[in-house]
């Protein structure tokens, strides 16, 4: 399978994992950027450091549930996102993510397959645990 296909498959399952991780048992989620409480099916997997930076693309702290308005139409609402990250993880984590941005990170086919397998299992577990379809 071409590396681009593995990346796409990992993007899909990882995004679902992030959305499920951040969902509440009642099927709602709170946007990391604006703080609005919305139904799970209106969540996106938002990236603080843009997806083009492979060193943080699949970093669980760089990725959080975000409303579609902030993620798609407000260029990620980065200022709100940064405030949300500091509240959730603390400023040292945010500074670490910002420093990682330009690191070179090449992911092997084996690593892609391993991460795909891991996140598929996590998605299955979280769907069952939170009773989200």
Phi and psi in degrees as a GROMACS rama.xvg file:
@    title "Ramachandran Plot"
@    xaxis  label "Phi"
@    yaxis  label "Psi"
@TYPE xy
-62.9734  149.046  UNK-2
-56.8887  -36.267  UNK-3
-63.4893  -34.9459  UNK-4
-69.931  -38.7075  UNK-5
-64.3986  -41.5187  UNK-6
-62.4606  -42.7962  UNK-7
-63.4297  -43.6521  UNK-8
-63.4087  -42.1558  UNK-9
-66.8284  -41.7219  UNK-10
-53.423  -45.9682  UNK-11
-64.6774  -51.278  UNK-12
-71.795  -35.101  UNK-13
-66.0427  -42.7884  UNK-14
-60.6928  -42.1061  UNK-15
-64.91  -40.5491  UNK-16
-58.3624  -48.2829  UNK-17
-60.846  -45.6816  UNK-18
-62.1532  -42.8222  UNK-19
-69.5801  -41.1915  UNK-20
-56.4928  -41.2216  UNK-21
-88.5182  -4.1626  UNK-22
-76.7391  148.622  UNK-23
-89.9684  158.755  UNK-24
-58.1201  -20.4325  UNK-25
-84.8193  6.3791  UNK-26
83.9119  12.7036  UNK-27
-110.068  167.548  UNK-28
-145.52  158.193  UNK-29
-110.632  125.372  UNK-30
-63.6824  129.474  UNK-31
-62.2961  -27.9001  UNK-32
-91.7742  -46.8219  UNK-33
-108.766  -13.7662  UNK-34
82.4284  1.73912  UNK-35
-67.2323  144.695  UNK-36
-96.7231  120.98  UNK-37
-138.714  162.92  UNK-38
-64.7044  146.849  UNK-39
-49.5839  -41.9112  UNK-40
-69.5331  -2.87271  UNK-41
-105.032  13.5969  UNK-42
-94.9058  149.064  UNK-43
-117.751  162.193  UNK-44
-92.1353  100.381  UNK-45
-88.5323  144.108  UNK-46
-109.728  128.724  UNK-47
-69.4481  -57.6104  UNK-48
-87.6031  126.915  UNK-49
-47.5437  147.535  UNK-50
-59.3387  -22.1365  UNK-51
-64.7871  -20.0297  UNK-52
-89.6007  101.966  UNK-53
-64.7622  -25.8642  UNK-54
-65.14  -23.2933  UNK-55
-121.485  -1.72635  UNK-56
-55.7197  -41.2266  UNK-57
-111.946  25.0467  UNK-58
-82.7431  122.162  UNK-59
-63.3693  -26.9696  UNK-60
-82.8567  -23.1985  UNK-61
-77.0851  -19.406  UNK-62
-116.185  130.281  UNK-63
-148.294  157.079  UNK-64
-63.5825  133.412  UNK-65
-140.309  144.995  UNK-66
-70.9903  156.289  UNK-67
-65.871  -32.9264  UNK-68
-60.7681  -50.9889  UNK-69
-64.5079  -47.0667  UNK-70
-69.6305  -45.1145  UNK-71
-96.5148  -31.9272  UNK-72
-114.234  -8.75033  UNK-73
-120.965  28.1175  UNK-74
50.1623  36.4678  UNK-75
85.0756  -3.22232  UNK-76
42.3943  58.4463  UNK-77
-60.7476  -37.8032  UNK-78
-63.7982  -44.1859  UNK-79
-65.8131  -38.5688  UNK-80
-61.1106  -45.5427  UNK-81
-61.5688  -43.4267  UNK-82
-61.1081  -42.5559  UNK-83
-63.7279  -39.9851  UNK-84
-65.2819  -42.5424  UNK-85
-61.7346  -41.8474  UNK-86
-65.4555  -36.1612  UNK-87
-82.3545  -42.7033  UNK-88
-119.962  -16.5078  UNK-89
97.1979  153.952  UNK-90
-63.2567  -36.8176  UNK-91
-57.1113  -37.2314  UNK-92
-65.9385  -41.8928  UNK-93
-63.9513  -42.9298  UNK-94
-63.6611  -36.8679  UNK-95
-64.5992  -44.1815  UNK-96
-60.7151  -43.5019  UNK-97
-63.9238  -35.8539  UNK-98
-72.404  -32.5483  UNK-99
-72.1686  -19.8863  UNK-100
-44.5071  -44.1146  UNK-101
-101.224  12.2835  UNK-102
-71.2178  148.039  UNK-103
-83.8062  130.54  UNK-104
-140.853  105.376  UNK-105
-101.795  127.551  UNK-106
-103.58  126.891  UNK-107
-78.1081  162.329  UNK-108
-57.6614  -42.1769  UNK-109
-59.4073  -44.8335  UNK-110
-63.1117  -42.1907  UNK-111
-57.6052  -49.2202  UNK-112
-62.7061  -40.0536  UNK-113
-64.1746  -44.8115  UNK-114
-67.4878  -39.2233  UNK-115
-58.954  -46.8125  UNK-116
-61.6984  -46.6321  UNK-117
-60.0486  -49.2905  UNK-118
-71.9971  -29.3383  UNK-119
-60.9406  -43.7909  UNK-120
-65.2728  -40.5151  UNK-121
-65.4159  -40.0694  UNK-122
-61.8492  -45.9468  UNK-123
-59.8683  -45.6869  UNK-124
-62.2307  -47.0845  UNK-125
-68.6775  -36.5155  UNK-126
-60.1529  -43.8402  UNK-127
-67.7857  -47.1041  UNK-128
-61.6768  -39.8148  UNK-129
-100.332  -3.42906e-05  UNK-130
53.3255  50.7428  UNK-131
-116.264  133.448  UNK-132
